[in-house]
């Protein structure tokens, strides 16, 4: 228990829990989310996935300030287990945010691209550094956002639509839209498995 508490302090700031709490209060009060409109859902699909790479970056950056990476190098624990524990700490409040912001039928629309971005940032960060990881995922999100705003005809493209993170404005059927989000979620899980292998097999860690 003491170990898990310490890992929780390293992984996330307690203030992250304010986000789902505030959204839950606003939703229960009726100030946000209307079932008949897609404006709130489109806003969430555009903004919510960004939280994943940002918090992954924050967690890895905290390794520098707390010097936990040096300790991790000499610890007998598997690096993949340590990182997986910290990622789960990040994922729980973010999942709670999706729960507070919308209905269960819409969770996948938010979680699919969010997981893909977050785990993608983690994997690239392990290989080339946190700044590169965050930059790469922000570029992916930025391209999807620009296309959703200015090139909506590409949202229904048979190939490009599988790589775009923002698809609510498209003309896909609900099943077609969910299928692409399931693919995003599956890609995130595969990237996580690859990141675990990288974390365990990498021997030349860069010390900060």
N, CA, C and O of each residue as an XYZ file, in Angstrom:
832
protein
N       0.836     -1.201      0.000
C       0.000      0.000      0.000
C       0.880      1.265      0.000
O       0.605      2.237     -0.703
N       1.939      1.214      0.808
C       2.837      2.378      0.855
C       3.459      2.619     -0.519
O       3.586      3.762     -0.959
N       3.844      1.535     -1.191
C       4.424      1.660     -2.529
C       3.430      2.276     -3.507
O       3.792      3.155     -4.290
N       2.173      1.817     -3.465
C       1.160      2.331     -4.379
C       0.870      3.805     -4.111
O       0.636      4.573     -5.044
N       0.885      4.202     -2.838
C       0.664      5.611     -2.499
C       1.782      6.473     -3.068
O       1.530      7.549     -3.611
N       3.027      5.994     -2.942
C       4.169      6.746     -3.470
C       4.080      6.857     -4.985
O       4.321      7.924     -5.548
N       3.735      5.760     -5.644
C       3.605      5.790     -7.101
C       2.493      6.746     -7.521
O       2.609      7.432     -8.537
N       1.419      6.789     -6.739
C       0.339      7.711     -7.054
C       0.775      9.162     -6.968
O       0.356      9.987     -7.779
N       1.616      9.482     -5.986
C       2.121     10.844     -5.857
C       3.020     11.214     -7.034
O       3.020     12.355     -7.497
N       3.786     10.231     -7.510
C       4.667     10.488     -8.644
C       3.860     10.651     -9.934
O       4.185     11.488    -10.776
N       2.815      9.851    -10.079
C       2.086      9.795    -11.352
C       1.218     11.025    -11.602
O       1.284     11.619    -12.678
N       0.405     11.411    -10.620
C      -0.564     12.488    -10.863
C      -0.647     13.414     -9.653
O      -0.422     13.011     -8.511
N      -0.980     14.666     -9.948
C      -1.266     15.633     -8.889
C      -2.719     15.451     -8.450
O      -3.587     15.257     -9.301
N      -3.008     15.506     -7.157
C      -4.395     15.322     -6.698
C      -5.384     16.286     -7.344
O      -6.578     15.997     -7.421
N      -4.890     17.429     -7.805
C      -5.771     18.404     -8.429
C      -6.455     17.911     -9.682
O      -7.443     18.502    -10.118
N      -5.943     16.819    -10.282
C      -6.557     16.286    -11.499
C      -7.994     15.846    -11.248
O      -8.813     15.833    -12.166
N      -8.302     15.480     -9.985
C      -9.647     15.013     -9.665
C     -10.669     16.136     -9.673
O     -11.873     15.878     -9.656
N     -10.207     17.368     -9.698
C     -11.153     18.480     -9.782
C     -11.892     18.484    -11.115
O     -13.042     18.916    -11.189
N     -11.232     18.001    -12.170
C     -11.843     18.030    -13.504
C     -13.108     17.187    -13.572
O     -14.149     17.720    -13.957
N     -13.083     15.881    -13.216
C     -14.347     15.123    -13.268
C     -15.383     15.620    -12.264
O     -16.583     15.555    -12.530
N     -14.929     16.118    -11.109
C     -15.883     16.606    -10.106
C     -16.632     17.824    -10.630
O     -17.854     17.905    -10.507
N     -15.904     18.766    -11.213
C     -16.538     19.975    -11.746
C     -17.482     19.625    -12.895
O     -18.590     20.156    -12.964
N     -17.059     18.742    -13.794
C     -17.912     18.353    -14.916
C     -19.168     17.645    -14.434
O     -20.250     17.854    -14.982
N     -19.030     16.804    -13.407
C     -20.201     16.109    -12.867
C     -21.198     17.102    -12.289
O     -22.405     16.964    -12.492
N     -20.699     18.101    -11.571
C     -21.587     19.122    -10.993
C     -22.296     19.910    -12.093
O     -23.499     20.161    -12.013
N     -21.532     20.301    -13.127
C     -22.128     21.063    -14.224
C     -23.162     20.241    -14.987
O     -24.193     20.764    -15.409
N     -22.884     18.967    -15.158
C     -23.826     18.112    -15.896
C     -25.098     17.882    -15.093
O     -26.199     17.949    -15.638
N     -24.951     17.611    -13.803
C     -26.126     17.382    -12.965
C     -26.976     18.643    -12.844
O     -28.195     18.567    -12.687
N     -26.327     19.797    -12.919
C     -27.067     21.053    -12.833
C     -27.729     21.435    -14.155
O     -28.518     22.379    -14.209
N     -27.406     20.697    -15.224
C     -28.005     20.971    -16.520
C     -27.337     22.070    -17.309
O     -27.875     22.510    -18.325
N     -26.174     22.529    -16.868
C     -25.483     23.614    -17.563
C     -24.736     23.140    -18.800
O     -24.451     23.935    -19.695
N     -24.414     21.844    -18.859
C     -23.719     21.303    -20.026
C     -24.445     20.052    -20.499
O     -25.185     19.413    -19.752
N     -24.208     19.729    -21.756
C     -24.703     18.510    -22.396
C     -26.211     18.503    -22.586
O     -26.991     18.479    -21.633
N     -26.582     18.525    -23.844
C     -27.986     18.376    -24.211
C     -28.096     17.157    -25.134
O     -27.389     17.096    -26.140
N     -28.950     16.202    -24.827
C     -29.045     14.976    -25.630
C     -29.359     15.239    -27.096
O     -28.966     14.465    -27.969
N     -30.065     16.329    -27.364
C     -30.488     16.560    -28.747
C     -29.438     17.235    -29.601
O     -29.633     17.341    -30.812
N     -28.331     17.699    -29.036
C     -27.332     18.427    -29.817
C     -25.985     17.729    -29.802
O     -25.655     17.020    -28.851
N     -25.200     17.931    -30.868
C     -23.887     17.302    -30.941
C     -22.773     18.306    -30.647
O     -21.597     17.946    -30.698
N     -23.119     19.549    -30.342
C     -22.097     20.555    -30.084
C     -21.197     20.199    -28.914
O     -19.976     20.317    -29.012
N     -21.795     19.758    -27.792
C     -21.009     19.386    -26.619
C     -20.145     18.170    -26.910
O     -18.989     18.109    -26.491
N     -20.707     17.195    -27.632
C     -19.947     15.992    -27.961
C     -18.786     16.325    -28.887
O     -17.690     15.790    -28.720
N     -19.011     17.198    -29.856
C     -17.938     17.601    -30.767
C     -16.831     18.330    -30.007
O     -15.647     18.127    -30.275
N     -17.222     19.170    -29.068
C     -16.226     19.866    -28.244
C     -15.399     18.867    -27.444
O     -14.175     18.980    -27.384
N     -16.062     17.889    -26.831
C     -15.347     16.885    -26.048
C     -14.423     16.050    -26.928
O     -13.281     15.784    -26.553
N     -14.912     15.638    -28.094
C     -14.082     14.820    -28.981
C     -12.859     15.597    -29.440
O     -11.815     15.003    -29.708
N     -12.971     16.908    -29.533
C     -11.844     17.728    -29.978
C     -10.838     17.979    -28.861
O      -9.633     18.003    -29.110
N     -11.322     18.166    -27.625
C     -10.455     18.605    -26.528
C     -10.037     17.455    -25.613
O      -8.881     17.374    -25.197
N     -10.968     16.579    -25.305
C     -10.704     15.529    -24.306
C      -9.481     14.664    -24.609
O      -8.684     14.437    -23.699
N      -9.284     14.163    -25.847
C      -8.111     13.315    -26.101
C      -6.778     13.992    -25.811
O      -5.787     13.314    -25.538
N      -6.743     15.319    -25.867
C      -5.499     16.041    -25.586
C      -5.021     15.828    -24.152
O      -3.824     15.915    -23.878
N      -5.949     15.549    -23.237
C      -5.566     15.382    -21.840
C      -4.617     14.205    -21.650
O      -3.745     14.249    -20.782
N      -4.778     13.155    -22.449
C      -3.960     11.956    -22.272
C      -2.479     12.217    -22.522
O      -1.671     11.960    -21.630
N      -2.081     12.720    -23.703
C      -0.642     12.981    -23.895
C      -0.102     14.066    -22.971
O       1.065     14.018    -22.582
N      -0.937     15.050    -22.612
C      -0.465     16.112    -21.724
C      -0.139     15.568    -20.338
O       0.873     15.941    -19.745
N      -0.990     14.694    -19.821
C      -0.727     14.137    -18.497
C       0.384     13.092    -18.530
O       1.117     12.944    -17.553
N       0.518     12.369    -19.635
C       1.660     11.462    -19.777
C       2.961     12.259    -19.778
O       3.932     11.883    -19.122
N       2.967     13.354    -20.516
C       4.148     14.223    -20.542
C       4.447     14.775    -19.148
O       5.603     14.814    -18.726
N       3.402     15.199    -18.438
C       3.594     15.739    -17.095
C       4.174     14.688    -16.157
O       5.046     14.993    -15.344
N       3.693     13.456    -16.265
C       4.205     12.382    -15.409
C       5.670     12.093    -15.698
O       6.459     11.924    -14.769
N       6.044     12.035    -16.966
C       7.437     11.763    -17.320
C       8.339     12.936    -16.956
O       9.486     12.739    -16.553
N       7.826     14.151    -17.099
C       8.609     15.318    -16.712
C       8.859     15.353    -15.203
O       9.903     15.814    -14.743
N       7.888     14.861    -14.449
C       8.067     14.840    -13.002
C       9.171     13.879    -12.594
O       9.772     14.023    -11.530
N       9.436     12.888    -13.460
C      10.566     11.995    -13.207
C      11.854     12.801    -13.094
O      12.727     12.487    -12.285
N      11.961     13.839    -13.911
C      13.179     14.652    -13.893
C      13.312     15.418    -12.575
O      14.355     15.383    -11.922
N      12.238     16.107    -12.202
C      12.331     16.971    -11.033
C      12.469     16.172     -9.740
O      13.087     16.643     -8.785
N      11.896     14.961     -9.700
C      11.991     14.144     -8.492
C      13.152     13.160     -8.556
O      13.403     12.429     -7.598
N      13.870     13.139     -9.696
C      15.017     12.236     -9.888
C      14.626     10.768     -9.697
O      15.443      9.966     -9.243
N      13.392     10.413    -10.037
C      12.966      9.025     -9.851
C      13.494      8.108    -10.947
O      13.528      6.890    -10.773
N      13.907      8.684    -12.074
C      14.433      7.842    -13.140
C      15.735      7.177    -12.718
O      15.966      6.006    -13.019
N      16.588      7.928    -12.018
C      17.837      7.349    -11.538
C      17.577      6.204    -10.557
O      18.266      5.184    -10.578
N      16.573      6.389     -9.700
C      16.205      5.333     -8.753
C      15.645      4.129     -9.508
O      15.936      2.982     -9.169
N      14.843      4.402    -10.528
C      14.225      3.326    -11.302
C      15.276      2.455    -11.983
O      15.092      1.246    -12.125
N      16.376      3.071    -12.401
C      17.422      2.324    -13.094
C      18.047      1.258    -12.204
O      18.418      0.186    -12.681
N      18.163      1.549    -10.924
C      18.832      0.630    -10.013
C      17.855     -0.239     -9.219
O      18.281     -1.124     -8.478
N      16.563      0.002     -9.365
C      15.575     -0.763     -8.612
C      15.395     -2.150     -9.220
O      15.515     -2.319    -10.433
N      15.108     -3.144     -8.379
C      14.922     -4.510     -8.903
C      13.599     -4.707     -9.636
O      13.438     -5.690    -10.359
N      12.659     -3.797     -9.462
C      11.357     -3.956    -10.112
C      11.468     -3.807    -11.620
O      12.319     -3.080    -12.133
N      10.590     -4.512    -12.314
C      10.550     -4.365    -13.768
C      10.056     -2.969    -14.119
O       9.080     -2.480    -13.550
N      10.735     -2.342    -15.053
C      10.381     -0.979    -15.440
C       8.972     -0.920    -16.022
O       8.243      0.045    -15.794
N       8.590     -1.950    -16.771
C       7.258     -1.948    -17.383
C       6.171     -1.938    -16.315
O       5.158     -1.256    -16.475
N       6.365     -2.684    -15.226
C       5.371     -2.703    -14.157
C       5.221     -1.356    -13.478
O       4.113     -0.940    -13.142
N       6.349     -0.671    -13.276
C       6.321      0.648    -12.644
C       5.592      1.643    -13.535
O       4.717      2.373    -13.071
N       5.951      1.673    -14.818
C       5.311      2.609    -15.736
C       3.832      2.291    -15.916
O       3.004      3.198    -16.007
N       3.502      1.003    -15.968
C       2.099      0.620    -16.132
C       1.271      1.079    -14.936
O       0.140      1.537    -15.099
N       1.832      0.957    -13.739
C       1.143      1.430    -12.538
C       0.881      2.928    -12.623
O      -0.210      3.391    -12.288
N       1.871      3.680    -13.067
C       1.711      5.134    -13.153
C       0.722      5.520    -14.241
O      -0.046      6.467    -14.075
N       0.735      4.790    -15.356
C      -0.234      5.086    -16.412
C      -1.656      4.814    -15.954
O      -2.579      5.540    -16.324
N      -1.842      3.768    -15.148
C      -3.174      3.477    -14.625
C      -3.642      4.591    -13.690
O      -4.821      4.946    -13.679
N      -2.720      5.132    -12.913
C      -3.065      6.266    -12.050
C      -3.523      7.459    -12.884
O      -4.430      8.188    -12.482
N      -2.901      7.659    -14.040
C      -3.299      8.751    -14.921
C      -4.644      8.447    -15.579
O      -5.471      9.341    -15.758
N      -4.859      7.170    -15.939
C      -6.048      6.784    -16.694
C      -7.323      6.878    -15.867
O      -8.373      7.234    -16.402
N      -7.257      6.567    -14.572
C      -8.477      6.527    -13.751
C      -9.178      7.884    -13.689
O     -10.376      7.938    -13.971
N      -8.506      8.980    -13.339
C      -9.214     10.268    -13.328
C      -9.645     10.725    -14.719
O     -10.657     11.412    -14.861
N      -8.876     10.344    -15.753
C      -9.280     10.717    -17.107
C     -10.530      9.948    -17.536
O     -11.415     10.510    -18.181
N     -10.601      8.669    -17.179
C     -11.812      7.898    -17.464
C     -12.991      8.473    -16.678
O     -14.102      8.559    -17.202
N     -12.758      8.859    -15.444
C     -13.814      9.467    -14.636
C     -14.311     10.765    -15.266
O     -15.487     11.108    -15.144
N     -13.420     11.481    -15.935
C     -13.814     12.703    -16.627
C     -14.793     12.398    -17.751
O     -15.790     13.100    -17.923
N     -14.504     11.335    -18.526
C     -15.424     10.939    -19.597
C     -16.767     10.513    -19.029
O     -17.812     10.834    -19.595
N     -16.748      9.788    -17.909
C     -17.990      9.353    -17.269
C     -18.817     10.545    -16.813
O     -20.040     10.555    -16.951
N     -18.134     11.556    -16.266
C     -18.839     12.730    -15.762
C     -19.358     13.622    -16.883
O     -20.340     14.342    -16.697
N     -18.709     13.582    -18.041
C     -19.020     14.541    -19.102
C     -20.124     14.084    -20.040
O     -20.803     14.919    -20.638
N     -20.322     12.770    -20.184
C     -21.292     12.312    -21.179
C     -21.857     10.952    -20.780
O     -21.543     10.430    -19.710
N     -22.691     10.382    -21.647
C     -23.372      9.124    -21.339
C     -22.519      7.927    -21.743
O     -21.601      8.078    -22.550
N     -22.802      6.727    -21.196
C     -21.995      5.538    -21.514
C     -21.910      5.217    -23.006
O     -20.890      4.707    -23.469
N     -22.970      5.512    -23.761
C     -22.938      5.211    -25.192
C     -21.931      6.074    -25.949
O     -21.555      5.744    -27.073
N     -21.492      7.179    -25.341
C     -20.557      8.093    -25.996
C     -19.124      7.955    -25.467
O     -18.213      8.597    -25.990
N     -18.918      7.134    -24.449
C     -17.585      7.035    -23.858
C     -16.529      6.631    -24.874
O     -15.432      7.190    -24.893
N     -16.860      5.651    -25.725
C     -15.881      5.149    -26.679
C     -15.436      6.232    -27.652
O     -14.283      6.237    -28.085
N     -16.329      7.142    -27.999
C     -15.971      8.219    -28.919
C     -14.846      9.082    -28.357
O     -14.070      9.669    -29.111
N     -14.760      9.156    -27.034
C     -13.737      9.964    -26.385
C     -12.520      9.131    -26.004
O     -11.383      9.564    -26.190
N     -12.759      7.937    -25.472
C     -11.660      7.128    -24.940
C     -10.782      6.541    -26.035
O      -9.571      6.422    -25.849
N     -11.372      6.169    -27.184
C     -10.582      5.570    -28.265
C      -9.422      6.457    -28.699
O      -8.269      6.041    -28.590
N      -9.689      7.663    -29.186
C      -8.583      8.545    -29.592
C      -7.720      8.990    -28.422
O      -6.521      9.210    -28.590
N      -8.314      9.127    -27.233
C      -7.526      9.538    -26.075
C      -6.468      8.513    -25.716
O      -5.312      8.865    -25.479
N      -6.859      7.241    -25.673
C      -5.905      6.166    -25.361
C      -4.834      6.079    -26.438
O      -3.654      5.914    -26.128
N      -5.234      6.187    -27.702
C      -4.250      6.122    -28.795
C      -3.221      7.249    -28.677
O      -2.024      7.021    -28.849
N      -3.689      8.461    -28.385
C      -2.768      9.593    -28.237
C      -1.868      9.438    -27.012
O      -0.660      9.660    -27.089
N      -2.461      9.060    -25.890
C      -1.694      8.948    -24.658
C      -0.619      7.881    -24.722
O       0.531      8.128    -24.360
N      -0.987      6.702    -25.180
C      -0.006      5.618    -25.259
C       1.013      5.891    -26.357
O       2.187      5.547    -26.221
N       0.556      6.514    -27.453
C       1.509      6.897    -28.495
C       2.551      7.870    -27.971
O       3.736      7.749    -28.283
N       2.104      8.842    -27.165
C       3.046      9.787    -26.560
C       4.012      9.075    -25.630
O       5.195      9.412    -25.595
N       3.528      8.097    -24.877
C       4.375      7.355    -23.949
C       5.441      6.544    -24.693
O       6.611      6.542    -24.311
N       5.023      5.860    -25.755
C       5.965      5.039    -26.511
C       7.049      5.892    -27.158
O       8.234      5.584    -27.035
N       6.657      6.955    -27.841
C       7.632      7.820    -28.502
C       8.541      8.483    -27.462
O       9.728      8.690    -27.714
N       7.982      8.815    -26.295
C       8.787      9.424    -25.240
C       9.863      8.468    -24.740
O      10.987      8.887    -24.466
N       9.526      7.195    -24.621
C      10.518      6.208    -24.193
C      11.661      6.096    -25.199
O      12.815      5.892    -24.822
N      11.329      6.231    -26.476
C      12.333      6.043    -27.525
C      13.159      7.292    -27.789
O      14.375      7.210    -27.962
N      12.496      8.463    -27.821
C      13.195      9.680    -28.270
C      13.046     10.879    -27.345
O      13.520     11.964    -27.681
N      12.411     10.722    -26.204
C      12.289     11.837    -25.278
C      10.873     12.372    -25.179
O      10.070     12.232    -26.102
N      10.578     12.996    -24.023
C       9.220     13.457    -23.758
C       8.758     14.541    -24.728
O       7.607     14.539    -25.165
N       9.656     15.465    -25.062
C       9.273     16.556    -25.957
C       8.871     16.034    -27.331
O       7.897     16.501    -27.922
N       9.631     15.061    -27.835
C       9.304     14.475    -29.140
C       7.984     13.719    -29.063
O       7.164     13.803    -29.978
N       7.775     12.983    -27.978
C       6.531     12.239    -27.818
C       5.324     13.147    -27.798
O       4.330     12.882    -28.474
N       5.407     14.226    -27.021
C       4.294     15.169    -26.965
C       4.103     15.865    -28.303
O       2.971     16.029    -28.757
N       5.193     16.275    -28.940
C       5.094     16.961    -30.227
C       4.475     16.099    -31.306
O       3.663     16.579    -32.097
N       4.854     14.816    -31.346
C       4.321     13.910    -32.369
C       2.817     13.715    -32.208
O       2.075     13.745    -33.190
N       2.372     13.517    -30.976
C       0.944     13.292    -30.764
C       0.132     14.572    -30.957
O      -1.002     14.523    -31.435
N       0.702     15.705    -30.590
C       0.004     16.972    -30.840
C      -0.113     17.238    -32.340
O      -1.107     17.803    -32.795
N       0.896     16.834    -33.105
C       0.826     16.988    -34.556
C      -0.284     16.111    -35.138
O      -1.007     16.542    -36.036
N      -0.421     14.888    -34.632
C      -1.493     13.989    -35.069
C      -2.849     14.600    -34.747
O      -3.740     14.640    -35.595
N      -2.999     15.077    -33.505
C      -4.264     15.702    -33.115
C      -4.517     16.971    -33.940
O      -5.643     17.204    -34.381
N      -3.482     17.787    -34.150
C      -3.647     19.026    -34.903
C      -4.095     18.782    -36.329
O      -4.955     19.495    -36.844
N      -3.513     17.771    -36.975
C      -3.918     17.445    -38.346
C      -5.381     17.012    -38.384
O      -6.120     17.401    -39.288
N      -5.803     16.205    -37.404
C      -7.191     15.759    -37.349
C      -8.139     16.934    -37.124
O      -9.213     16.994    -37.722
N      -7.740     17.863    -36.264
C      -8.591     19.017    -35.957
C      -8.735     19.928    -37.175
O      -9.834     20.386    -37.489
N      -7.625     20.185    -37.856
C      -7.669     21.064    -39.033
C      -8.554     20.463    -40.124
O      -9.340     21.169    -40.754
N      -8.419     19.166    -40.338
C      -9.237     18.500    -41.362
C     -10.715     18.544    -40.974
O     -11.576     18.757    -41.827
N     -11.011     18.339    -39.675
C     -12.401     18.359    -39.222
C     -13.033     19.729    -39.405
O     -14.242     19.831    -39.609
N     -12.222     20.792    -39.333
C     -12.734     22.160    -39.435
C     -12.785     22.645    -40.884
O     -13.757     23.277    -41.298
N     -11.731     22.344    -41.653
C     -11.603     22.938    -42.990
C     -11.818     21.972    -44.146
O     -12.152     22.401    -45.250
N     -11.632     20.671    -43.913
C     -11.730     19.695    -45.002
C     -12.671     18.557    -44.614
O     -12.272     17.393    -44.593
N     -13.886     18.892    -44.315
C     -14.810     17.878    -43.789
C     -15.071     16.739    -44.770
O     -15.463     15.642    -44.370
N     -14.851     17.006    -46.051
C     -15.093     15.934    -47.019
C     -14.136     14.765    -46.822
O     -14.440     13.637    -47.213
N     -12.970     15.034    -46.210
C     -12.002     13.966    -45.956
C     -12.406     13.078    -44.779
O     -11.873     11.980    -44.616
N     -13.346     13.552    -43.960
C     -13.758     12.743    -42.809
C     -14.406     11.438    -43.241
O     -14.358     10.445    -42.515
N     -15.010     11.440    -44.418
C     -15.644     10.229    -44.916
C     -14.782      9.438    -45.875
O     -15.256      8.483    -46.491
N     -13.526      9.817    -46.012
C     -12.621      9.107    -46.916
C     -12.417      7.667    -46.430
O     -12.230      7.447    -45.233
N     -12.451      6.677    -47.348
C     -12.363      5.274    -46.922
C     -11.031      4.902    -46.272
O     -10.962      3.908    -45.550
N      -9.978      5.674    -46.511
C      -8.671      5.372    -45.912
C      -8.317      6.382    -44.830
O      -7.957      6.002    -43.716
N      -8.418      7.670    -45.153
C      -7.992      8.713    -44.216
C      -8.802      8.698    -42.927
O      -8.274      9.035    -41.867
N     -10.069      8.314    -42.995
C     -10.928      8.372    -41.809
C     -10.448      7.459    -40.690
O     -10.764      7.698    -39.525
N      -9.688      6.412    -41.023
C      -9.200      5.499    -39.993
C      -8.092      6.134    -39.158
O      -7.832      5.696    -38.038
N      -7.442      7.156    -39.691
C      -6.322      7.795    -39.001
C      -6.710      9.112    -38.332
O      -5.917      9.689    -37.588
N      -7.921      9.586    -38.592
C      -8.358     10.859    -38.024
C      -8.999     10.628    -36.666
O      -9.737      9.662    -36.473
N      -8.712     11.523    -35.725
C      -9.195     11.361    -34.362
C     -10.551     12.021    -34.133
O     -11.289     11.618    -33.234
N     -10.884     13.020    -34.927
C     -12.135     13.763    -34.758
C     -13.061     13.402    -35.912
O     -12.811     13.789    -37.053
N     -14.137     12.657    -35.621
C     -15.002     12.127    -36.674
C     -16.485     12.415    -36.455
O     -17.309     12.052    -37.294
N     -16.838     13.059    -35.344
C     -18.258     13.320    -35.076
C     -18.931     14.127    -36.192
O     -20.092     13.861    -36.501
N     -18.233     15.126    -36.824
C     -18.914     15.875    -37.892
C     -19.114     15.076    -39.176
O     -19.754     15.575    -40.102
N     -18.591     13.861    -39.266
C     -18.674     13.098    -40.510
C     -20.095     12.573    -40.732
O     -20.967     12.722    -39.876
N     -20.304     11.965    -41.884
C     -21.619     11.414    -42.230
C     -21.694      9.916    -41.992
O     -22.598      9.256    -42.504
N     -20.762      9.369    -41.224
C     -20.777      7.936    -40.941
C     -22.016      7.556    -40.135
O     -22.546      8.351    -39.359
N     -22.456      6.325    -40.340
C     -23.506      5.779    -39.480
C     -22.929      5.574    -38.081
O     -21.709      5.506    -37.934
N     -23.771      5.472    -37.049
C     -23.244      5.229    -35.697
C     -22.337      4.017    -35.620
O     -21.334      4.045    -34.907
N     -22.672      2.943    -36.344
C     -21.838      1.738    -36.322
C     -20.491      1.985    -37.000
O     -19.459      1.511    -36.525
N     -20.498      2.719    -38.100
C     -19.245      3.035    -38.782
C     -18.346      3.913    -37.941
O     -17.126      3.747    -37.936
N     -18.953      4.850    -37.229
C     -18.185      5.743    -36.358
C     -17.580      4.964    -35.192
O     -16.408      5.138    -34.860
N     -18.398      4.100    -34.570
C     -17.901      3.305    -33.442
C     -16.808      2.337    -33.872
O     -15.870      2.085    -33.116
N     -16.921      1.795    -35.077
C     -15.893      0.878    -35.557
C     -14.535      1.562    -35.614
O     -13.529      0.980    -35.207
N     -14.498      2.768    -36.107
C     -13.229      3.508    -36.180
C     -12.695      3.848    -34.787
O     -11.483      3.848    -34.568
N     -13.585      4.133    -33.859
C     -13.148      4.401    -32.498
C     -12.629      3.131    -31.820
O     -11.690      3.190    -31.026
N     -13.237      1.986    -32.131
C     -12.711      0.727    -31.607
C     -11.317      0.453    -32.147
O     -10.455     -0.064    -31.436
N     -11.103      0.805    -33.408
C      -9.770      0.654    -33.995
C      -8.759      1.549    -33.284
O      -7.632      1.126    -33.028
N      -9.152      2.781    -32.963
C      -8.267      3.689    -32.217
C      -7.915      3.090    -30.859
O      -6.759      3.118    -30.436
N      -8.938      2.541    -30.174
C      -8.693      1.942    -28.866
C      -7.791      0.721    -28.988
O      -6.876      0.537    -28.186
N      -8.049     -0.117    -29.996
C      -7.203     -1.291    -30.208
C      -5.773     -0.917    -30.545
O      -4.833     -1.568    -30.091
N      -5.605      0.142    -31.348
C      -4.254      0.609    -31.667
C      -3.537      1.079    -30.410
O      -2.340      0.843    -30.246
N      -4.282      1.754    -29.511
C      -3.685      2.196    -28.258
C      -3.218      1.029    -27.407
O      -2.151      1.092    -26.798
N      -4.014     -0.043    -27.360
C      -3.634     -1.219    -26.572
C      -2.404     -1.893    -27.171
O      -1.517     -2.319    -26.431
N      -2.335     -1.995    -28.487
C      -1.152     -2.588    -29.134
C       0.089     -1.734    -28.878
O       1.169     -2.266    -28.619
N      -0.061     -0.426    -28.950
C       1.069      0.460    -28.650
C       1.506      0.319    -27.204
O       2.696      0.417    -26.903
N       0.545      0.088    -26.295
C       0.894     -0.105    -24.891
C       1.720     -1.372    -24.705
O       2.700     -1.369    -23.959
N       1.332     -2.456    -25.376
C       2.114     -3.688    -25.297
C       3.524     -3.473    -25.835
O       4.495     -3.973    -25.267
N       3.632     -2.730    -26.929
C       4.948     -2.429    -27.484
C       5.755     -1.560    -26.528
O       6.959     -1.758    -26.368
N       5.087     -0.590    -25.887
C       5.787      0.283    -24.934
C       6.303     -0.511    -23.743
O       7.384     -0.223    -23.229
N       5.532     -1.518    -23.293
C       5.979     -2.356    -22.182
C       7.243     -3.119    -22.563
O       8.170     -3.236    -21.762
N       7.276     -3.638    -23.788
C       8.474     -4.337    -24.259
C       9.667     -3.389    -24.321
O      10.778     -3.753    -23.937
N       9.431     -2.175    -24.806
C      10.517     -1.190    -24.895
C      11.029     -0.830    -23.502
O      12.236     -0.723    -23.286
N      10.097     -0.643    -22.555
C      10.498     -0.264    -21.196
C      11.337     -1.346    -20.538
O      12.260     -1.039    -19.783
N      11.026     -2.611    -20.814
C      11.769     -3.706    -20.181
C      13.089     -4.015    -20.872
O      14.054     -4.404    -20.214
N      13.144     -3.847    -22.184
C      14.322     -4.274    -22.940
C      15.343     -3.168    -23.151
O      16.501     -3.434    -23.471
N      14.915     -1.941    -22.973
C      15.857     -0.842    -23.210
C      16.918     -0.813    -22.111
O      16.598     -0.878    -20.924
N      18.168     -0.716    -22.516
C      19.259     -0.767    -21.557
C      20.019      0.552    -21.467
O      20.726      0.797    -20.489
N      19.881      1.384    -22.463
C      20.640      2.632    -22.480
C      19.722      3.803    -22.193
O      19.450      4.614    -23.078
N      19.236      3.899    -20.942
C      18.353      4.990    -20.557
C      19.142      6.283    -20.434
O      20.267      6.297    -19.936
N      18.545      7.344    -20.888
C      19.168      8.652    -20.765
C      18.861      9.229    -19.400
O      17.696      9.423    -19.053
N      19.899      9.506    -18.619
C      19.717     10.092    -17.306
C      19.588     11.604    -17.428
O      20.317     12.238    -18.191
N      18.652     12.180    -16.667
C      18.451     13.630    -16.668
C      19.190     14.193    -15.460
O      19.174     15.403    -15.236
